[in-house]
C-alpha cells in the first residue's frame, strides 16, 4: 500500500518468515553456525529455543535454503498437539509417503522403508518439529525411537526441535535422558540489542530499495528498540504500522515522537495497558506482546490439583532429582533475584561444582518473578517455587517453614544459599538448620545497629546459623568479630549487585523513553538543574500521618530546586492518596510513576542528578553508578556507601537536606569511589571459594551431563 510512496520494490516488514530478509545479528549468526555444525554431523537432534517472534523459524528456513536439496529431504510438522501415534502419522504425511496401514507397526515399517530408500539414493532425511514444547512426553520419546533407524553406520533421520523456552524445561525430564544425550547442537535465541535493532530495520528497508525515503531519525530507531525490546516480530509489526501511518499522512520523515505514538496506538488496540500497576515487575507490559510465566500455580499443580490447602506445598519441577547433590539458592525479592542472577550463571558454568538450583518465594502484594523479569536478568525459571497465603509477618514465616520442611524432606541440597536479612533468608536458614543442611549467607555482617528493624535481627540470626559467610565490605568482618563469629567462616568477596548492574547497563533505557511509554511529558528532563529520583520502600506500612506528611513536605521542598521523579508501589500511591498527600506531590515538581522494570529504573538512576531513598539497595546502586544519594534515615547497614561511596545519611532534617541539595546543584555533590571488590567479578570469586569449601566437605560432584545440567542459554553445542 505504501511501497510506491517510498519507492520500495516490496513490503519490508511482513510478519511471515522470509529467509531472503535474514539478518545476521550476533545471536542469529551464532545460532546458524551451531545449526550448520549439527546438520553436518548428520545425526541426532538439534534444539533451538527462543521467545515468540525471536526469529526461530526464519533461522531454520535460512539454514534449509543453504543446504543441498539433492542430498537432504526436509519435512516439517507445524501442528504439534500430538500424541505418539499421531506423530508417526503426521511425520509420514509430512514426507509425502503413501500410508500402507493404520497400525503402529505398519506406520513404523512404512517410514523406515522410505528412509532406507533415501539412504540408498545417497540422501538423508531431516524432520523439523515446530512448537515442539507442545509435544507430549510420549511423542518426544517416539521421536527418539525414530532416531534409532540406521542403514549400515548411517542414521536415517535427523530431527530439529524448535520451540519456546518451555522446551528446555521439558528436556530436563529424567525420562528423556536418552534423548538429551543425542542432542548434538542447541541454541537459545535471545532478543537483539539497541544497535542491532537499528541495523535490522535498515537491513530490511535496503532489501526493498530504501534510500533515506522516508528519513528516519536516530531517536526513532531508539524508540523502536524501547517499544519492541529487540524482538524481530514485534519490530516488524511496529515498523509496518509506522510506514503505513507516514504514508497516510503524506510525509517522508519518521520521528521518535511518531514511533512512540503509533506504538501506544497498537498497545491500545490489543487492550494492553501502558504499564502494570500491580506492584510486580511490569516488564511484561513494556513490549508489544505479553508473556505469562510458565511456572504453574499450586492450584494447577504439576500433575494435577494439590489436595487440601492450595498453598501448603511447594511447586517442584518434577524433573529435579531428589538424591542428586545440588546447591539451592533462595530468593524472595527483587534485590534477591538481582544478586542471584550473576551467581547462578557463575555456578552453572563450572563443571567442578554441584548444579545450582533456584527456589523463589512468592509473597502476595510483593515482588513476583515473572518470565519477563527472568529474561531481562538472564535468570532461568525457578526449580522450586513457594507461594505464600495472604497475610503477613508470622503467617508468612510459618507458611514458608512448612513448605520448606516438605521440600527438604524430599530434596535435600548440599547447602542452601540465603541473602542479607529478609524473611526468606531467615525462614530458609531455620528450616535448613532443622534438617542439618549447611547454610551459606550472602551479604553477611551488615549492621545498622537498630534492633527494632526486623532485617537487622534476621541478618544476625542468619550469620550465627551460617557455616560460610560471604561479605561485601570489610566493615562487616568487624561486626561479625564483635559478635564472636570465627574468622575462618568469613570470606570477603565483594558485591554481587555490581555484577548484575554491569550486565544490565547495555539494556538500560534513557528516561525520555520511559516517560513516553508511560504517557508522561518529558519536559521535566529539560531542567537546568537536572532531575532527581525518589525511591522509598515500605511507605504503605507507615501508619503515622504526621511522618508521611513531613516526608512529602521535604520532597516538595527539594522539588523547588530540582524536579523529582518518584516510581512508587500501588499501595504507596493508595496510601498517599487516602491521606491527600498525592495531590500535594502533584502540585510540586514531583512526577509520580508506577514501578518500572529494572532496566528502566537503572536508566532513571543513571541519568539523575541525585537520588533520595530509604533503600539500602538503592544506596548501593547510586554508589555503583556514581550518583549522589541522600538517605532519608539516620542509619544504614551499608556504611561503606557513606564512608567510600556517594551516600549521605540526611534523615528527615530539612536543613541538612537543603544543604546537601545545594551542594549537588553547585558542584555535583558527593563523588565517592567504588569500594574494594565492587568490580563485577564477585560471582567468579564466590564460585572459587565454594569449590574449595565443597572439597573440604567431601561432596561427590555429579557428572554435569546428567539431567540436572541446565540447558544452555549461551552458545553451546549439545546439552
C-alpha positions in Angstrom: 0.0 0.0 0.0 2.8 2.4 0.9 5.5 0.9 -1.3 5.1 3.2 -4.2 5.0 6.3 -2.0 8.5 5.5 -0.7 9.9 3.9 -3.9 10.1 0.4 -2.4 10.1 -2.8 -4.5 8.1 -4.7 -1.9 6.9 -4.7 1.7 9.9 -4.8 4.1 8.2 -5.8 7.3 5.9 -8.7 6.6 5.3 -11.0 9.6 5.7 -14.3 7.7 9.2 -15.7 8.0 11.3 -15.0 4.8 14.8 -16.2 4.5 15.6 -13.6 1.9 15.3 -11.0 4.7 17.6 -12.9 7.1 19.6 -10.5 9.3 23.0 -11.7 10.5 22.8 -10.5 14.1 25.2 -11.8 16.7 22.6 -14.2 18.1 21.3 -15.3 14.7 24.8 -15.7 13.3 26.0 -17.9 16.3 22.8 -19.9 16.1 23.2 -20.5 12.4 26.8 -21.7 13.0 25.8 -24.2 15.6 22.9 -25.4 13.4 25.3 -25.9 10.5 27.6 -27.9 12.7 24.7 -30.0 13.9 23.4 -30.6 10.4 27.0 -31.5 9.2 27.0 -34.3 11.9 24.1 -35.9 10.0 22.6 -37.5 13.1 20.8 -36.8 16.4 18.8 -33.8 17.5 19.2 -30.1 17.1 17.3 -27.9 19.6 16.5 -24.2 19.0 14.6 -22.3 21.7 13.6 -18.6 21.8 10.8 -16.3 22.7 7.7 -15.8 20.5 8.8 -13.8 17.4 12.6 -14.2 18.1 13.2 -15.5 14.5 13.4 -19.2 15.1 11.5 -20.2 12.0 13.4 -17.7 9.8 16.6 -19.1 11.1 15.7 -22.7 10.3 14.4 -21.8 6.8 17.6 -19.9 6.1 19.6 -23.0 7.1 17.5 -25.2 4.8 17.9 -22.7 1.9 21.7 -23.2 2.2 21.7 -27.0 2.1 21.8 -29.2 -1.0 18.3 -30.4 -1.5 19.6 -33.1 -3.8 21.1 -34.7 -0.8 18.7 -33.6 2.0 15.0 -34.2 2.1 13.3 -32.0 4.7 9.8 -32.3 6.2 8.1 -30.0 8.7 5.5 -30.6 11.4 3.6 -27.4 12.3 0.8 -28.7 14.4 2.3 -30.4 17.5 -0.7 -31.1 19.7 0.1 -34.7 19.0 0.4 -38.0 20.9 2.9 -40.7 19.9 0.7 -42.4 17.3 -0.4 -39.1 15.8 3.2 -38.0 15.5 4.0 -41.1 13.4 1.1 -40.4 11.0 2.0 -36.7 10.8 5.6 -37.5 10.0 4.7 -39.8 7.2 2.3 -37.3 5.8 4.9 -34.5 6.0 7.4 -36.6 4.0 4.6 -37.3 1.4 4.7 -41.1 1.9 1.7 -43.1 1.0 0.5 -45.0 4.1 0.0 -48.8 3.8 -1.7 -49.3 7.1 -3.0 -47.8 10.3 -1.4 -49.9 13.0 1.7 -48.6 14.7 3.8 -51.4 13.3 2.6 -50.5 9.7 3.4 -46.8 10.3 6.9 -47.6 11.6 7.6 -50.0 8.7 6.4 -47.5 6.1 8.6 -44.7 7.5 11.6 -46.9 7.9 11.3 -48.2 4.3 11.1 -44.7 2.9 14.1 -43.5 4.9 16.1 -46.6 3.8 15.2 -45.8 0.2 16.6 -42.3 0.6 19.8 -43.7 2.1 20.3 -46.0 -0.9 19.9 -42.8 -3.1 22.7 -41.1 -1.1 20.1 -38.8 0.5 19.2 -38.3 4.1 16.0 -37.0 5.9 15.5 -34.1 8.3 12.3 -33.7 10.3 11.6 -30.2 11.6 9.2 -30.0 14.5 7.9 -26.5 15.2 6.4 -25.5 18.5 7.9 -28.6 20.0 7.1 -27.5 23.5 3.5 -28.7 22.8 4.5 -32.3 22.2 3.6 -34.8 24.8 6.4 -36.7 26.5 5.4 -39.9 24.8 5.6 -38.1 21.4 9.1 -36.9 22.2 10.1 -40.3 23.2 8.7 -41.6 19.9 10.9 -39.2 18.1 13.9 -40.6 20.0 12.9 -44.1 18.9 12.8 -43.0 15.3 16.3 -41.7 15.6 17.3 -45.4 16.1 16.7 -46.1 12.4 20.0 -46.9 10.7 21.3 -48.1 7.3 24.7 -49.5 8.0 26.5 -46.9 10.1 24.3 -44.1 8.8 21.5 -42.6 10.8 18.4 -42.4 8.7 16.6 -39.5 10.4 17.8 -36.3 12.0 15.3 -34.1 13.9 15.2 -30.3 14.6 13.2 -29.4 17.7 12.1 -25.8 17.6 10.2 -24.2 20.5 9.7 -21.7 23.2 11.8 -21.6 26.4 9.5 -24.1 28.0 11.0 -26.8 25.7 14.3 -26.5 27.6 12.4 -27.3 30.9 10.7 -30.3 29.3 14.0 -31.7 28.1 15.3 -31.7 31.6 13.0 -34.7 32.2 14.6 -37.7 33.7 12.6 -39.8 31.4 14.1 -38.0 28.4 17.7 -38.5 29.4 18.3 -40.8 26.5 17.1 -38.2 24.0 19.1 -35.5 25.7 22.2 -37.5 25.2 21.6 -37.4 21.5 21.3 -33.6 21.2 24.4 -32.6 19.3 23.7 -28.9 19.0 21.5 -26.4 20.8 21.0 -22.7 21.0 18.7 -20.2 22.8 17.9 -17.3 20.5 17.5 -14.1 22.6 16.5 -10.5 21.5 18.7 -8.1 19.6 20.4 -5.2 21.4 19.8 -1.5 20.6 22.4 -1.2 17.8 21.3 -4.5 16.2 17.7 -3.3 16.2 18.7 -0.3 14.2 20.7 -2.3 11.7 17.9 -4.9 11.4 15.4 -2.2 10.4 17.9 -0.6 7.9 18.7 -4.1 6.5 15.1 -4.9 5.8 14.5 -1.5 4.3 17.5 -1.7 2.0 16.3 -5.1 0.8 13.4 -3.3 -0.9 15.4 -0.3 -2.2 15.2 2.2 0.6 17.4 5.3 0.1 16.6 7.6 3.0 12.9 7.8 1.9 11.5 8.0 4.5 14.1 9.7 6.6 14.4 8.1 10.0 15.8 10.0 13.0 18.2 8.4 15.4 15.6 8.9 18.1 13.0 6.9 16.1 15.4 3.9 15.9 15.8 4.2 19.7 12.1 4.3 20.2 11.6 1.2 18.1 14.0 -0.7 20.4 12.4 0.6 23.6 8.9 -0.5 22.4 9.9 -3.9 21.0 12.8 -5.0 23.2 14.7 -6.1 20.1 12.2 -9.0 19.2 12.1 -9.2 15.4 8.4 -9.9 15.0 7.5 -7.0 17.3 9.8 -4.8 15.2 8.1 -5.9 12.0 4.7 -5.2 13.4 5.6 -1.8 14.7 7.6 -0.7 11.6 4.9 -1.8 9.2 2.4 0.4 11.0 4.9 3.3 11.2 5.3 3.2 7.4 1.6 3.0 6.8 0.9 5.9 9.1 3.7 8.0 7.5 2.2 7.2 4.0 -1.3 8.1 5.1 -0.1 11.4 6.5 1.7 12.1 3.2 5.0 12.5 5.0 8.6 11.4 4.3 10.1 11.6 7.8 9.8 9.4 10.8 10.5 11.0 14.2 10.8 9.4 17.7 7.5 11.0 18.8 5.6 9.4 15.9 7.1 6.0 16.7 6.0 6.4 20.3 2.5 7.5 19.4 2.0 4.6 17.0 3.3 2.1 19.4 0.9 3.3 22.0 -1.9 3.0 19.5 -1.1 -0.6 18.8 -1.0 -1.3 22.5 -4.4 0.3 23.0 -5.8 -1.8 20.1 -4.8 -5.1 21.6 -6.0 -4.0 25.0 -2.6 -3.9 26.6 -2.0 -1.3 29.3 0.9 1.1 29.2 2.4 -0.3 32.3 1.2 -2.6 35.1 0.3 -1.1 38.4 0.2 -4.4 40.3 3.4 -3.8 42.2 5.1 -6.7 40.5 7.7 -6.2 37.8 5.8 -4.7 34.9 8.4 -5.6 32.3 5.9 -8.0 30.7 4.0 -4.8 29.7 6.8 -2.9 28.2 6.7 -4.7 24.9 4.1 -5.2 22.2 3.2 -8.6 23.5 2.6 -10.1 26.9 4.1 -13.4 28.0 3.0 -15.3 31.1 5.2 -17.2 33.4 5.4 -20.9 32.7 5.6 -21.9 36.4 2.3 -23.5 37.3 0.3 -22.3 40.3 -0.3 -24.6 43.2 -4.0 -24.9 42.3 -2.9 -26.1 38.9 -0.1 -28.2 40.2 2.4 -30.0 38.1 0.5 -33.3 38.0 -3.0 -32.0 38.9 -4.6 -30.2 41.8 -2.9 -30.2 45.2 -5.2 -31.6 47.8 -6.1 -29.7 50.9 -4.7 -26.1 51.4 -3.7 -24.9 47.9 -0.7 -23.1 49.4 0.6 -25.7 51.7 3.0 -27.5 49.4 5.9 -26.2 47.3 5.8 -26.3 43.5 8.6 -28.5 42.4 10.0 -29.1 39.0 9.1 -32.8 38.6 12.5 -33.4 36.9 14.6 -32.3 39.9 16.2 -35.5 41.2 15.9 -35.7 45.0 19.1 -37.6 45.5 21.5 -35.6 43.3 23.9 -33.2 45.2 23.0 -29.6 44.4 23.3 -26.1 45.7 20.0 -24.3 46.4 19.8 -20.5 46.1 16.8 -18.9 47.8 15.2 -15.6 46.5 12.1 -13.8 47.5 12.6 -10.2 46.5 13.7 -8.0 43.6 17.1 -7.5 45.1 17.5 -11.2 45.9 16.9 -12.0 42.2 19.3 -9.4 41.1 22.1 -10.9 43.2 21.1 -14.5 42.3 21.4 -13.9 38.5 25.2 -13.5 38.2 25.8 -16.0 41.0 23.8 -18.8 39.3 25.5 -18.0 35.9 28.9 -18.4 37.5 28.0 -21.6 39.3 26.3 -23.2 36.3 29.4 -22.5 34.2 31.6 -24.7 36.5 31.6 -28.4 35.8 33.5 -28.9 39.0 30.7 -27.7 41.2 27.3 -29.3 42.0 24.5 -28.0 39.9 22.8 -24.9 41.2 19.0 -24.7 41.6 16.8 -21.8 42.3 14.0 -21.6 44.8 11.8 -18.5 44.6 9.2 -17.5 47.2 6.2 -15.5 46.0 4.5 -13.3 48.6 1.1 -11.7 47.8 1.4 -8.0 47.1 5.1 -8.1 46.8 7.7 -8.8 44.1 6.7 -11.6 41.7 9.3 -13.2 39.5 7.7 -13.1 36.0 9.0 -14.7 32.9 10.0 -11.3 31.5 11.9 -10.4 34.7 13.8 -13.7 34.4 14.7 -13.0 30.8 15.9 -9.4 31.5 18.1 -10.7 34.2 19.2 -13.9 32.4 17.7 -15.8 35.3 16.2 -19.2 34.5 12.8 -20.3 35.7 12.9 -21.5 39.3 13.4 -25.2 40.0 11.2 -24.8 43.1 8.5 -22.2 43.9 6.7 -21.5 47.1 3.5 -19.4 47.1 2.6 -17.9 50.4 -1.0 -17.4 51.6 -2.5 -13.9 52.1 -1.3 -12.3 55.3 2.0 -11.0 56.7 4.7 -11.4 59.3 4.5 -14.6 61.3 1.8 -16.1 59.0 4.2 -15.9 56.1 7.1 -17.2 58.2 5.1 -20.2 59.4 3.9 -21.0 55.8 7.4 -20.7 54.4 8.8 -23.0 57.1 6.0 -25.6 56.5 6.7 -25.7 52.7 10.5 -25.7 53.1 10.2 -28.6 55.6 8.3 -30.6 53.0 10.8 -29.7 50.3 13.8 -30.6 52.3 12.2 -34.0 53.2 12.1 -34.9 49.5 15.0 -32.8 48.0 18.0 -32.4 50.3 20.5 -29.8 48.9 24.2 -30.0 49.6 23.9 -26.5 51.0 21.4 -23.6 50.8 22.4 -20.0 49.8 20.5 -17.2 51.5 20.9 -13.4 51.3 21.1 -10.5 53.7 18.3 -10.2 56.3 14.9 -10.6 54.6 12.3 -13.1 55.9 13.2 -15.5 53.1 16.7 -15.8 54.4 15.6 -16.3 58.0 13.0 -19.0 57.1 15.4 -20.8 54.8 18.1 -20.8 57.5 15.8 -22.1 60.2 14.5 -24.9 58.0 17.9 -25.8 56.8 19.3 -25.9 60.3 16.5 -28.2 61.4 17.4 -30.6 58.6 21.2 -30.3 59.2 21.8 -28.6 55.8 24.8 -26.2 55.7 23.9 -22.5 55.3 25.8 -20.1 53.1 24.9 -16.5 53.9 25.5 -13.7 51.3 25.8 -10.1 52.4 26.7 -11.2 55.8 27.7 -8.9 58.7 25.7 -5.9 57.6 24.5 -3.9 60.6 22.6 -0.7 61.1 22.6 -1.2 64.9 18.9 -0.6 65.0 17.5 -3.7 66.7 13.9 -2.5 66.1 14.3 -3.4 62.4 13.4 -7.0 61.6 16.0 -7.1 58.9 18.7 -6.4 61.5 17.6 -9.3 63.7 17.1 -11.6 60.7 20.6 -10.9 59.4 22.2 -11.5 62.8 20.4 -14.9 63.2 21.4 -16.0 59.7 25.0 -15.0 60.4 25.1 -17.1 63.5 23.5 -20.1 61.8 25.6 -19.8 58.7 28.6 -22.2 58.1 30.1 -20.0 55.3 29.6 -16.2 55.3 30.3 -14.1 52.3 30.8 -10.4 52.9 30.6 -7.4 50.5 32.7 -5.0 52.6 35.5 -5.1 55.2 33.4 -3.4 57.9 31.2 -6.5 58.0 34.2 -8.5 59.3 34.5 -6.2 62.3 30.8 -6.6 63.1 31.0 -10.4 62.9 34.1 -10.5 65.0 32.4 -8.4 67.8 29.6 -11.0 67.8 32.1 -13.9 68.3 31.8 -15.4 64.9 35.1 -17.2 63.9 37.1 -15.5 61.1 37.6 -18.9 59.3 33.8 -18.9 58.5 34.0 -15.4 56.8 35.2 -14.6 53.3 35.4 -11.1 51.7 34.2 -11.5 48.1 32.6 -8.1 47.0 29.2 -7.0 45.9 27.1 -9.2 43.5 24.9 -6.2 42.7 27.8 -4.7 40.8 27.9 -7.9 38.7 24.2 -7.6 38.0 24.3 -3.9 37.1 27.3 -4.3 34.8 25.3 -6.9 32.9 22.2 -4.8 32.9 23.7 -1.5 31.7 23.6 -2.3 28.0 19.8 -2.7 28.3 19.3 0.5 30.3 16.6 2.8 28.9 17.0 6.5 28.6 14.5 8.4 30.9 12.7 10.1 27.9 11.7 6.7 26.5 10.4 5.5 29.9 8.3 8.7 30.3 6.9 8.5 26.8 5.9 4.9 27.3 4.1 5.9 30.5 2.3 8.8 28.7 4.2 11.3 30.8 5.6 14.6 29.5 9.3 14.8 29.1 9.7 18.5 29.8 10.8 17.6 33.4 14.1 16.2 31.8 14.9 19.6 30.4 15.5 21.2 33.8 18.9 23.0 34.0 19.4 21.5 37.5 18.8 18.0 36.2 16.3 15.7 37.7 16.2 13.7 41.0 14.8 10.2 41.6 12.9 9.2 44.7 12.6 5.6 45.7 11.0 4.8 49.1 10.2 1.3 50.2 7.5 0.2 52.7 5.9 3.7 52.8 2.5 1.9 52.8 3.4 0.4 56.2 4.0 3.8 57.8 0.8 4.5 59.7 1.7 7.8 61.2 0.1 10.5 59.1 2.4 13.1 60.6 5.5 11.2 59.4 4.1 10.8 55.9 3.1 14.5 55.7 6.6 15.5 56.9 8.3 13.3 54.3 6.2 14.5 51.4 6.8 18.1 52.6 10.5 17.5 52.4 10.3 16.1 48.9 8.2 19.1 47.8 10.8 21.4 49.3 13.5 19.6 47.3 11.5 19.7 44.1 11.6 23.5 44.2 15.3 23.3 43.4 15.3 20.1 41.4 12.3 18.3 39.9 11.7 14.8 41.1 10.6 11.5 39.5 9.0 9.1 42.0 8.4 5.5 41.0 6.1 4.0 43.6 4.2 0.9 44.5 0.5 0.8 44.0 -0.1 0.5 47.8 2.1 3.5 48.4 0.1 5.5 45.9 -3.1 4.4 47.5 -1.8 5.4 51.0 -0.7 8.8 49.9 -4.0 9.4 48.0 -6.0 8.4 51.1 -4.2 11.0 53.2 -4.5 13.7 50.5 -0.7 13.7 50.0 -0.7 12.6 46.4 -2.3 15.8 45.3 0.3 17.8 47.3 3.1 15.9 45.4 1.4 16.7 42.1 1.2 20.3 42.9 5.0 20.4 43.4 7.5 19.5 40.7 7.1 15.8 41.6 6.2 13.2 38.9 4.7 10.0 40.5 5.2 6.9 38.3 4.3 3.3 38.7 7.1 0.9 39.5 9.1 0.4 36.3 11.2 -2.6 35.1 14.8 -2.8 36.4 16.4 -1.8 33.1 14.3 1.4 33.1 14.9 2.1 36.8 18.7 1.8 36.1 18.2 4.3 33.3 16.4 6.7 35.5 19.1 6.5 38.2 22.0 6.6 35.8 20.7 9.9 34.3 19.7 11.6 37.5 21.4 14.4 39.4 20.7 12.7 42.8 18.7 10.0 44.5 16.5 10.3 47.6 15.8 6.9 49.2 15.4 4.8 52.3 16.5 1.6 50.5 19.9 0.1 51.1 19.8 -1.4 47.6 19.4 2.0 46.0 22.3 3.3 48.1 24.5 0.5 46.6 23.2 1.3 43.1 23.9 5.0 43.5 27.5 4.3 44.6 28.0 1.9 41.7 26.6 4.5 39.2 28.4 7.4 40.8 25.1 9.3 41.6 24.9 11.4 44.8 22.5 9.6 47.2 20.6 11.2 50.1 19.4 8.5 52.5 16.2 9.6 54.4 17.3 7.7 57.5 19.9 8.4 60.2 21.2 4.9 59.9 22.2 2.5 57.2 23.7 -1.0 57.2 25.6 0.0 54.0 28.1 2.1 55.9 30.6 1.6 53.1 28.4 3.7 50.8 28.8 6.6 53.2 32.4 6.1 54.0 33.6 5.5 50.4 30.6 5.8 48.2 28.2 8.6 47.2 25.8 8.3 50.1 24.9 10.8 52.8 22.5 9.9 55.6 20.3 13.0 56.0 17.3 11.6 57.9 14.3 13.9 57.8 16.3 17.0 58.7 15.2 19.6 56.2 18.1 21.9 56.8 20.7 19.1 56.2 18.8 18.1 53.1 18.7 21.6 51.8 22.5 22.0 52.2 23.1 18.7 50.5 20.9 19.6 47.5 22.6 23.0 47.3 26.0 21.2 47.1 24.6 18.9 44.4 23.5 21.9 42.4 26.6 23.9 43.0 29.3 21.2 42.5 27.6 17.9 41.6 27.5 16.6 45.1 29.5 13.8 46.8 31.7 12.0 44.3 32.8 8.9 46.2 34.6 5.8 44.8 33.9 2.2 44.3 34.8 0.0 47.3 37.2 -2.8 47.0 35.9 -5.8 45.1 32.9 -3.9 43.7 34.3 -4.8 40.3 31.9 -7.1 38.6 33.9 -10.3 39.4 32.2 -11.2 42.7 30.3 -14.2 41.4 33.5 -15.7 40.0 35.3 -15.3 43.3 32.4 -16.9 45.1 32.4 -19.9 42.8 36.1 -20.4 43.5 35.6 -20.2 47.3 32.6 -22.5 47.1 34.7 -25.1 45.2 37.3 -25.1 48.0 34.6 -25.3 50.7 32.8 -28.2 49.0 36.0 -30.1 48.6 36.5 -29.9 52.4 33.0 -31.5 52.7 34.0 -34.4 50.5 30.9 -33.9 48.3 30.8 -36.1 45.2 30.3 -33.8 42.2 27.8 -35.4 39.8 28.6 -35.6 36.1 27.3 -32.3 34.6 26.0 -34.1 31.6 23.2 -35.6 33.7 19.7 -34.4 33.7 20.3 -31.7 36.2 22.6 -29.8 34.0 20.8 -26.7 32.7 20.1 -26.4 29.0 22.5 -23.7 27.6 21.4 -20.1 27.3 24.6 -19.1 25.7 26.4 -20.6 22.6 26.9 -24.2 23.5 26.9 -27.3 21.3 24.9 -30.0 22.9 23.0 -30.1 26.1 
